[in-house]
Amino acid sequence: MACRLRHQGNRYRLGGIAMIRQRFTIPRIGWCVHVFYAVDALDTGVIERQLRAIGCENTERVCRGIGEPNSGVTYTNTANRASVVVVGLTTSTDEFANTYDHEKGHLVRHISQHLGLEPYGEQEQYIAGYISQQMFSVAKSFLCEHCRQNNNALANFIRVFL
């Protein structure tokens, strides 16, 4: 049930905030989820290390496309009951919502398939709801245009004055 957030150092970039990393577990099923938000190509090494840590052998293939705007990737190792979700930098709030929902959907399906859950049943929806609740604390700042603009203003301030 623990949820941890952290910014990757003080790396603020032109037009956006540094990558944000979140980790949470789904206690009832013993599943660990690592989520990376606002990812660009500079973050590939961090993503690859996390993928290797959960047992991914072909990190290069999984990470192909990281850094492209409005993109993401979800990788799951069912044997370890662990997943990595990447939501890249997006060009707008609606593009973030699209990428976020898309990758969250993959995560839910990976878990549901492994557990043998009915895709139209309530159990899958409970898992989806729990994941949404865990991810919302970070996602909300990307779903609000005002918040996105404040993040950009902060990034510009830090870049100019620090």
Disulfide bonds with the S-S distance in Angstrom:
none
